Amino acid sequence: MEQEATYRGTVYPWQCDHVGHMNIMWYVGKFDEANWNMFARLGLTPSYLRGSGRGMAAVQQNITYKRELLAGDIVEIRSRLLEIRDKSIRFRHDMTNAETGDIAAFCEITGVHMDRSQRKSVPFTDAIREIALRHLTEPAEA
C-alpha cells in the first residue's frame, strides 16, 4: 500500500537551534504526532485505547537525518506499516520538505500493544490485525 500522509505542518523559528535548523527534539515530536494518526487508521483510535484500557508503547526508534529543515519550511510525513506481529508493530515515517519533495529524515519505530493496568504486552484484536494486514507494505530502500 502506498504511504499515507499522517502529518502536515511547518517549522517555526522557535523550533530552530543555534545552528539555524530545526532541532532534533522537534523531529521527534512531529514523528510522534504522525504515530497517532497512523495508529487511528489501524483502528488504534483514542476511543479504542481509552475504552479497552490498552495503549501503545515505543520500544525502539531509529531516526536518520538527511537534509536540514529551516524556519518556514512546510513539512509532510508519510507513514507505512512494515510488520505486524502478535503484540507489536514496526513502521516507518518519511519526513519531507513539502515544497522541494526532499526527504529530510526518516524514522523506523517498533511499538508494542499493551494493557495499561497490568503494564504488559497483549495481542492485537482480530479487527485491528485485519486492518493492519491491509496496510502492510514492503520495506523501502533508505
Rosetta blueprint (number, residue, H / E / L):
1 M L
2 E L
3 Q L
4 E E
5 A E
6 T E
7 Y E
8 R E
9 G E
10 T E
11 V L
12 Y L
13 P H
14 W H
15 Q H
16 C E
17 D L
18 H L
19 V L
20 G L
21 H E
22 M E
23 N L
24 I H
25 M H
26 W H
27 Y H
28 V H
29 G H
30 K H
31 F H
32 D H
33 E H
34 A H
35 N H
36 W H
37 N H
38 M H
39 F H
40 A H
41 R H
42 L L
43 G L
44 L L
45 T L
46 P H
47 S H
48 Y H
49 L H
50 R H
51 G H
52 S H
53 G L
54 R E
55 G E
56 M E
57 A E
58 A E
59 V E
60 Q E
61 Q E
62 N E
63 I E
64 T E
65 Y E
66 K L
67 R L
68 E L
69 L L
70 L E
71 A L
72 G L
73 D L
74 I E
75 V E
76 E E
77 I E
78 R E
79 S E
80 R E
81 L E
82 L E
83 E E
84 I E
85 R L
86 D L
87 K L
88 S E
89 I E
90 R E
91 F E
92 R E
93 H E
94 D E
95 M E
96 T E
97 N E
98 A L
99 E L
100 T L
101 G L
102 D L
103 I E
104 A E
105 A E
106 F E
107 C E
108 E E
109 I E
110 T E
111 G E
112 V E
113 H E
114 M E
115 D E
116 R L
117 S L
118 Q L
119 R L
120 K E
121 S E
122 V L
123 P L
124 F L
125 T L
126 D H
127 A H
128 I H
129 R H
130 E H
131 I H
132 A H
133 L H
134 R H
135 H H
136 L E
137 T L
138 E L
139 P L
140 A L
141 E L
142 A L
